[in-house]
Amino acid sequence: MYSRKAGEYFMRFVTVIFSLAAIATAAMAGTACRTAGVGGGAPIVQPGAPGEASREISAEKATDLSRVRFTPADVRFMQGMIGHHAQALEMAALVPERTDREDMRLLAKRIDVSQADEIKMMQRWLEARGQEVPGPHAHHAPGASMMPGMLTAEEMSRLAAAKGDSFDRLFLELMIKHHEGALTMVKELYATPGAGQESEMYGFASDVDADQRMEIRRMRGMLMMSKEQR
């Protein structure tokens, strides 16, 4: 059964595909009219990657974008992000028994719900394209690659051993680092030629960027409040 967020990604994917096709068709028709002597025609604007400006593209380019397929870099991003999210769930699971703050419990719950949902979406994305789906504990395997921002075994042990205010501060510091690593992964994806252009991939990576930035701001505020109360 599709979760709500996974369903939203699917509907966005379908909507973008049809929108690009419709825009390209309309633009090409407008080009034909201009050739016949009828002026005008709205520009086609392609949204930029997070932090980058949008740009105008030709009708032919818009048609090409509606047929974009995934790349090896897209696959690596999804596979790596599954492990990245899985560790965030492990971190969030430590919170209820180690904090006295309700806002910390709410933060952990948000992380647990959103990232568990996204893991399911990424697994389905890989399965639908016949790609290898990492297991939920693959990041613990000997020699497993550590994605940017992920905690070492020593850092996880320190976090598990902390309690109360010390735990709260350490959790926030490490989760901010973890989220910043996800932003690095998105940046590296878009920096790879041809990657991150498939509609569903683009929508998901953009959401990861936006969501992680928002949570970083929230956690920095919580961390500042925690330090002020010392």
N, C-alpha and C positions, 0 to 999 in steps of 0.2 A: 504494500500500500504506500502511495506517495505521501510524504509529509507535506505540510502546508508550504514551507519554504522551498522544498524541492519542486512542488507544483508551480510556485511562482517563477522559478528559474526556467521551467519548461515552457510556461506560457510566454515569458519574455523572449525565449529563443524563437518560438513560433511567430510571435508578433514582429520581431526584428527581421526575420527572414522574409515574411510577406511584405513588410514595410519597405525593405530595400528593393525587393523586386518591383513593387508598385512605383516607388520613386524613380527607379531606373527606367521603367517603361514610360512613365510620364515625361521624364527628362528627354528621353530619346525621341518621343513624339514632338516635344517642344523644339528639339534640334531640327527635326524635319520641317516643322512649320517655319522656323527662322530661315532655313535654306530656301523655302518657297517664298520668302519675302515677308513673313509675319514675325515681328520682333518680340522681345520679352522672354520670359522664362525664369522661374525661381532657381536660385543656386542650390546645389546639393551639398549639404554640410555633413562631414564625417566627424563624430565626437572624438576628441583626443583621449589618449591614455590618461590616467589620474595625474594631475599636475601639469598636463600639456594642453595647449590650445586646440580647438577644433579647426578643421580646414575644409575648404571647398574642393570637391572632386568632380570629375567628369561623369557623364552618364555611363560611359563604358566601364569606368572604375567601380561605380556603384553596382553595376551588374555583376562584375567580378566578385565584389565583396559578398554578394548574396549567395555565392557558390563556394566561399572559403571553407576549407577543411582543416582539421586539427593537424598539428605538427608534433614531432618528437619532443620538442621543448614543452608543449602543452601537456603531454603525457607525463613527463618528468615533474612538472609543476604539480599536477594533481596527485601523483604518487607521493611526492615529498610532503605536500600539504596535509595528506591524510595522517602521516606520522606526526607532523607538527601539531595538528589539532588533537590527536590522540594524547599527546603529552599534556596539552592544556587541560584536557578532561581529568588526567591524573592529578594535576596540580589543584584543580577546582575541588576534587573529591576530598582533599585534605582539610578544606576550610571548616566545615561544620563543627568538627570536634576540637578545633584549635583556636577559634576566635570567639570573642565575646560581643562582636559588633554585628548588628543586624544588616548594615549596609554591605559588609563583607560577604555575608551569606547570600544576599540578593545578587551581588556581583558574580559570585561563584555559580549561582543558579542560572543567571543569564548566559554565562560562558558555557556551562554544561549543555543547556538546551540548544543554543545557536550552533555550537561547534559539533555536537553530536548529529544535528540535522544536516549540517554541511558535509560531514563525513559520509553520510548515506548518499547524498547527492553526488559526491565525487566518486564513490564506489560505482554508482549506477552509470555515471558518465564513462568511466573506464570500461565497464562491462559492455556497454552498448557499442563500444568501438573495438571490442576484442582485445583489450589491453590487460596486462597483469594488474591485479588488484592486491595491494599489500594487505597483510593481515593486521589486526588491531594492535598487535605487539611487535610488529616488524622492526620498529625503531629500537627495540631492546636487543636485537640479534647481534652477535659478535661481528664487528666490522661494518655495522649499519652506518650509513651516512647521516651525519648530524646536519639538519637544516639550520639556516641562520636563526639565531636567537634561542635555540633549544638548550635546555639545561643539561649539564653534565650529571653523571650519577652522584657525584659529591654534592652538587648544588641541590639535587632532589633530596638527598639524605639530610642536609642541613635544614631544608624547609620542613621535612617531616618531623624533625626533632624539636622545632620551635613551638612556642605556645604564646597565647595572649598577644600583647602589643608587639612583641618581638616577631611573632609569626606574621602579624598583619603587615608590618613594614617590609619584611623580607618577601612576603608573597607579592605585594604590590610592586616592589622593585624588580623582582624576577619576571613577573607577568608583563610588566611594561617592556622589559628586554625581549621577552618572548614575542609580544605583539610587534615590536619594531623589526624583529626578524621576519615576520610575515610580510611587512611592508617591503623589506629588501627582496624577498622572493617575487613579489609582484613587480617591483622595479626591474629585476633581472629578466623576468618573463617578457615584459614589453620591450626591453633592450635587445632581445633576440630577434633577428630578422624573420618576419613572417609569423612569429608566435603571438598568441593572445588575440588573434583576429577572428577566429570562429565565433559566431554570435553568442552561443551559450558560454563559451570560455571567457569572452570579453566581459559579459555581464557578471559572471561569477567573480572574476579577478577584480573587477571594479568595485563590487560589493565588499569583498574582503578588505580592499584598501580603505574604503570609506568606514566600514564597521570598526576595523582595528584602530584607525585614527580617533574615532569617537571614544572608544573605550580607553585609549591611552590618555586622552584629555581627562576623562572621568577618574581614572586611577591616579593620575598626578594630583588632582584635587584632593582625593582621599588620602594620598600619601602626605601631602602638605598638612592636612588637618591632623593626621596621626603624629607628625613631628611636633606640631604646635602644642599638642596635649601632653607631651613628655614632661 
